[in-house]
Amino acid sequence: MSSSASRILASLNSLSEWVEMQKKAIEIFRDLEKQSVNADRLTLVLMTRQAFQHMIKTLKAFDQWLTDPFILNYITKEMLVDVWETTYKLLNELLKLDIRHTQAVKEVAEKMIKEGKLPPLLGIRGGGEEEHERRAFFPL
């Protein structure tokens, strides 16, 4: 076997490790899903953020694949169609979730403001650069 083929096979081992890590993530998030039924708000926030972080990591890896000539040599058109169709479904679900919850947060906030129920920490919130990178909740 040539040295190039050996290097390629060695690189493919890292793909096996990635697959095993993703399978483990499925198990972990399945267990978290079972726990979510009795979770308090803070736990739900932490679980959701952990899921977001894993999704971001996975999306970044997929994006890197689509720019890697080595990997692109081995991706068939059928595989790309599968990635696109699944991506499109996930994107639509994410956008619907974002719209639904952004509208709900706005409605709850407006109701609370009308009732005079402002969050007690509202006055100490800063307005640094990070503030401009996320959706504004209250314009301070």
C-alpha positions in Angstrom: 0.0 0.0 0.0 1.3 3.4 -0.9 2.1 6.0 1.7 -0.7 8.3 0.4 -3.2 5.5 0.8 -1.9 4.8 4.4 -2.3 8.5 5.3 -5.8 8.5 3.9 -6.8 5.4 5.9 -5.3 7.0 9.0 -7.4 10.1 8.4 -10.5 8.0 8.0 -9.9 6.7 11.5 -10.7 10.1 12.9 -14.1 9.9 11.1 -14.8 6.7 13.0 -14.0 8.5 16.2 -16.4 11.3 15.2 -19.2 8.9 14.5 -18.7 7.2 17.9 -18.7 10.6 19.6 -22.0 11.5 17.8 -23.6 8.2 18.8 -22.6 8.9 22.4 -24.1 12.4 22.1 -27.4 10.8 20.9 -27.5 8.7 24.1 -26.7 11.7 26.3 -29.3 13.9 24.8 -31.9 11.0 24.9 -31.2 10.8 28.6 -31.5 14.5 29.0 -34.8 14.4 27.1 -36.2 12.0 29.7 -35.0 14.3 32.5 -36.6 17.3 30.9 -40.1 16.3 32.1 -39.2 17.1 35.7 -36.6 19.8 35.0 -36.8 23.3 36.5 -36.3 26.4 34.3 -32.6 26.7 35.0 -32.0 23.1 34.1 -34.0 23.5 30.9 -31.9 26.5 29.9 -28.7 24.6 30.6 -29.9 21.5 28.7 -31.0 23.7 25.7 -27.7 25.6 25.7 -25.8 22.3 25.7 -27.8 21.0 22.8 -27.3 24.3 20.9 -23.5 24.1 21.5 -23.4 20.5 20.2 -25.5 21.5 17.2 -23.2 24.5 16.5 -20.1 22.1 16.7 -21.8 19.7 14.3 -22.8 22.4 11.9 -19.3 23.9 11.9 -17.9 20.4 11.1 -20.4 19.9 8.2 -19.5 23.4 6.9 -15.8 22.5 7.1 -16.4 19.3 5.1 -18.0 21.3 2.4 -14.8 23.3 1.9 -12.4 20.3 2.2 -11.3 19.1 -1.2 -10.2 15.7 0.3 -13.6 15.1 1.7 -15.5 16.4 -1.4 -13.7 13.7 -3.5 -15.7 11.1 -1.6 -19.1 12.8 -1.3 -21.5 11.7 -3.9 -24.3 13.8 -5.4 -26.8 11.6 -3.6 -25.1 12.3 -0.3 -25.2 16.1 -1.0 -28.9 15.9 -1.8 -29.5 14.1 1.5 -27.5 16.8 3.4 -29.4 19.6 1.6 -32.8 18.1 2.1 -32.2 17.5 5.8 -30.6 20.9 6.2 -33.6 22.5 4.6 -36.0 20.7 7.0 -33.9 21.6 10.0 -33.6 25.3 8.9 -37.3 25.6 8.5 -38.0 24.0 11.9 -35.5 26.3 13.5 -36.9 29.4 11.8 -40.5 28.4 12.9 -39.2 27.9 16.5 -37.5 31.3 16.5 -40.6 33.1 15.2 -42.9 31.3 17.6 -40.7 32.0 20.6 -39.7 35.5 19.7 -43.4 36.4 19.3 -44.2 34.7 22.6 -41.4 36.5 24.5 -42.6 39.8 23.1 -46.2 39.2 24.2 -45.2 38.1 27.7 -42.9 41.1 28.1 -45.5 43.6 26.9 -48.1 42.1 29.3 -45.6 42.2 32.2 -44.7 45.8 31.4 -48.3 46.9 31.3 -48.8 45.2 34.7 -45.8 47.1 36.1 -43.8 43.9 36.5 -40.3 44.9 35.3 -37.4 42.5 36.0 -35.5 43.8 39.1 -32.1 43.5 37.5 -33.1 45.5 34.4 -31.5 48.7 35.7 -28.0 47.2 36.1 -27.8 45.6 32.7 -24.9 46.9 30.6 -24.9 47.7 26.9 -21.5 46.6 25.7 -20.6 45.2 22.3 -22.0 41.9 23.1 -25.4 43.5 23.4 -25.4 44.4 19.7 -24.7 40.8 18.6 -27.9 39.3 20.1 -31.5 40.1 19.7 -32.4 43.0 21.8 -35.1 42.4 24.5 -35.3 45.8 26.1 -33.6 48.8 24.4 -31.3 50.1 27.1 
